[in-house]
Amino acid sequence: MSLVSPPIRLCIVNRNYPPVKGATGRSARNFVAYLEKIGGFDIQVVTVDSLSDTGSKTYVKSLYDGKLKILRLFSTLIESLLLIRVAKKREADVFLILTDPPFLNYWAARFLSNKKWILWTMDLYPEAFTAGRLISSSNWLYRHYERVIKNNPPDFFIALGPGQNNYLKTKYFNNTPSTVLPVGVIDSKEFTASEDELLPSWTNDKKIIFGYIGTIGEAHDAQAVIGFIEHLDDKKHHCILCCSGSKAESVLDKASNYPHVTILDYLPQNEMKFIDIQIVSLLSSWTHTCVPSKALSGISALNAIIFFGDIKSDTWVYTYRAGWCVSNETNGFDILSEIDKKSLFKRKKEAYKISEDLKRQVLLSYQAIVCELKKLGK
C-alpha cells in the first residue's frame, strides 16, 4: 500500500494565460511555476483561445474583442459563463478563479457553491462596472450581483493589497480566510545586464527619465498623465511612453508633439531598469477596485514612482517610500520642483528595500495559498 498522497487536482480559470499576454495570466503562470517546483499538484487551466503551456486545450472561443462597451460587456457575460461551465466538468479538487473576464466571480458563486474554490481578485466586480460608469450601484442588476457574491463566498480569497483585502472582508467575506498577494513583482535577475547589452538610444545621464509603461485604460487618469508630460522640462527631463488600452491613442497623440517624449511600440522588460521614475495613475473611483501591477514592476526594476491617485490606494501603501504622490491633497504638478537627482537617488534606494520586502511577501502568500489548497483538497 502506497503512503504517497495523490496529487491535488487544481483547476485554474482565467481569460488569458501564457503564451497569450496579460498581467492576470502571467501572475497565474508564476504561481503555477511555484507549484510545479514544490510538487504535489495536478494542474489544469481553462482559458480562452490558446493552447497553454500546461497542456490545457482551447475550450472557449473569444466572442468579441472590439471597443463597443455594450457588446464587450455582453460578450464577457457569456464568455465567463462558458469558462465556468467547462471548468465545472473537469475533475478537480479545488478551483482557482481569477476575475478576467468580468462576471467570472459571479458565475463561480452561482455554479461552484458545492465545490471547493478560491477567488483571486485581480479586479473587483461588480465595482468595476460602476467605476467605469456602465451601471449605477442602485441598479437592481448591480444589487443582484452583490447579493450573489455575498451569499456564496469562496472558501478562501486572494487580495492584491491590504486595502482591497479589508474592503472585501467588510463588504462581502467577513468570515472567509484570505491572504494578500502583491501582483507585478519581478525577480531582480530579470534586469541583470548582459556583457553585450547596448544602452537604449533614449537614455541620457544628464536627464531624469520618466516612463509610462503598460495599460492606460478606463481605470487610469489620462488627463493627469498628459498634464504631467506638458509640465516636464526638456532640459531636465525625458519621458518614455509604451502604452496600450482605451485611452492610449489620445495620450500618444498629444504627447507626440513634445520633443522630450519618445514613443515606443515595445519596451523589453530588461530595459525598464534604465527608467528613473515610473508614472502610475489610478482614478480615485477605482481605489481598491483595481491595483495597478505596473507600480510594483517598476519597483522591481528599482524605478522610483510618481503616483497620480488616492493616498489610501494599495499602490501608494506599497510604494510611498520610493515615490511622490499627486492626489487631491497635493499641489499637482508643482511636485516636479521636488524631483532632482538627490531625491531620486534616495527613493531608488528605498525601491530596492521595498522590492526585497515584496519578494518575501509573495513567497509567504504562496505558502499560505498552498496550505489552504492542501486543506481544501483533502
HELIX and SHEET records of a PDB file:
HELIX    1   1 ALA A   23  ILE A   38  1                                  16    
HELIX    2   2 LYS A   69  LYS A   88  1                                  20    
HELIX    3   3 LEU A  104  PHE A  111  1                                   8    
HELIX    4   4 GLU A  127  ALA A  131  1                                   5    
HELIX    5   5 TRP A  140  ASN A  151  1                                  12    
HELIX    6   6 PRO A  162  LYS A  171  1                                  10    
HELIX    7   7 SER A  188  PHE A  191  5                                   4    
HELIX    8   8 ALA A  222  HIS A  231  1                                  10    
HELIX    9   9 ALA A  248  ALA A  255  1                                   8    
HELIX   10  10 GLN A  269  PHE A  274  5                                   6    
HELIX   11  11 SER A  284  TRP A  286  5                                   3    
HELIX   12  12 LYS A  294  SER A  300  1                                   7    
HELIX   13  13 ASP A  314  THR A  319  1                                   6    
HELIX   14  14 TYR A  320  ALA A  322  5                                   3    
HELIX   15  15 GLY A  332  GLU A  338  5                                   7    
HELIX   16  16 LYS A  341  LEU A  376  1                                  36    
SHEET    1   A 6 PHE A  41  VAL A  46  0                                        
SHEET    2   A 6 ILE A   8  VAL A  13  1                                        
SHEET    3   A 6 VAL A  94  ILE A  97  1                                        
SHEET    4   A 6 TRP A 117  TRP A 120  1                                        
SHEET    5   A 6 PHE A 156  ALA A 159  1                                        
SHEET    6   A 6 SER A 178  VAL A 180  1                                        
SHEET    1   B 6 VAL A 261  ILE A 263  0                                        
SHEET    2   B 6 HIS A 237  SER A 244  1                                        
SHEET    3   B 6 ILE A 208  THR A 215  1                                        
SHEET    4   B 6 ILE A 277  SER A 281  1                                        
SHEET    5   B 6 ALA A 304  PHE A 308  1                                        
SHEET    6   B 6 GLY A 323  VAL A 326  1                                        
END                                                                             
